[in-house]
Amino acid sequence: MTFKTVQPDNDATRKAVHTVLAIATGAGALLSTLAWHGRYWLWRDCFNELGRCYDAESGEVFLEQAGLLWGMFAVGCLLLSLVFARLASSRR
């Protein structure tokens, strides 16, 4: 006995899914950019030769590598968002 998988070819559903994914990854890009700004950009002049910055007011230590990590997340999410937006707007 074999089962046949039925997949609806619904263009509206495909566009809706791609639109939701584009918005979600766009939000991820925005949040990653805000984290990059708060954890790296504001402290970029404070880092020493070891890549650390100590904030005496809050007692936090900021790492220079956080800029690379949050920046990669932001760029990756932005690229995914653009791909999903392009797929949502394309015609088949």
C-alpha positions in Angstrom: 0.0 0.0 0.0 1.5 3.3 -1.0 0.4 6.7 0.2 0.5 9.6 -2.1 1.4 13.0 -0.6 -0.9 15.8 -1.7 0.7 19.2 -1.7 -1.5 22.1 -2.6 -0.1 24.4 -5.2 -1.5 27.5 -3.5 0.4 30.6 -4.5 -1.2 32.8 -1.8 -0.1 30.4 0.9 3.5 30.4 -0.4 3.5 34.2 -0.5 2.1 34.4 3.0 4.7 32.1 4.4 7.6 33.9 2.6 6.2 37.3 3.9 6.0 36.0 7.5 9.6 34.6 7.2 10.8 37.9 5.7 9.3 39.9 8.6 10.6 37.5 11.2 14.2 37.5 9.9 13.9 41.3 9.4 13.0 41.6 13.1 16.0 39.3 13.9 18.2 41.6 11.9 16.9 44.7 13.8 17.4 43.1 17.2 20.9 41.9 16.3 21.8 45.4 15.0 20.6 46.9 18.3 22.7 44.3 20.3 25.7 45.1 18.1 25.3 48.8 18.7 24.9 48.4 22.5 27.6 45.8 23.0 30.2 47.0 20.5 29.7 50.3 18.7 29.2 52.4 21.9 32.4 51.0 23.4 34.6 50.8 20.3 37.1 53.4 21.6 37.5 51.8 25.0 38.9 48.3 24.0 42.4 47.6 25.2 45.0 45.4 23.4 43.3 42.2 24.8 39.9 43.3 23.3 38.2 44.1 26.6 36.6 47.2 27.9 35.6 47.6 31.6 32.7 49.9 32.4 33.2 51.1 36.0 29.6 52.4 36.4 27.9 49.2 35.6 30.7 46.8 36.4 30.4 45.1 33.0 33.2 43.9 30.8 32.6 44.3 27.0 34.4 42.1 24.5 35.5 43.2 21.1 34.6 39.9 19.6 30.9 40.6 20.4 31.0 43.1 17.5 31.9 40.4 15.1 29.4 38.0 16.4 26.4 40.4 16.6 27.4 41.9 13.2 27.4 38.4 11.6 24.0 37.7 13.0 22.7 41.1 11.8 24.0 40.6 8.3 22.9 37.0 8.0 19.4 37.8 9.1 19.3 40.8 6.8 20.3 38.6 3.8 17.7 36.0 4.7 15.1 38.7 5.0 15.9 40.0 1.5 15.8 36.5 0.1 12.4 35.8 1.6 11.1 39.2 0.5 12.2 38.5 -3.0 10.5 35.1 -2.9 7.3 36.6 -1.6 7.2 39.2 -4.4 8.1 36.9 -7.2 5.6 35.4 -9.6 5.6 31.8 -10.6 
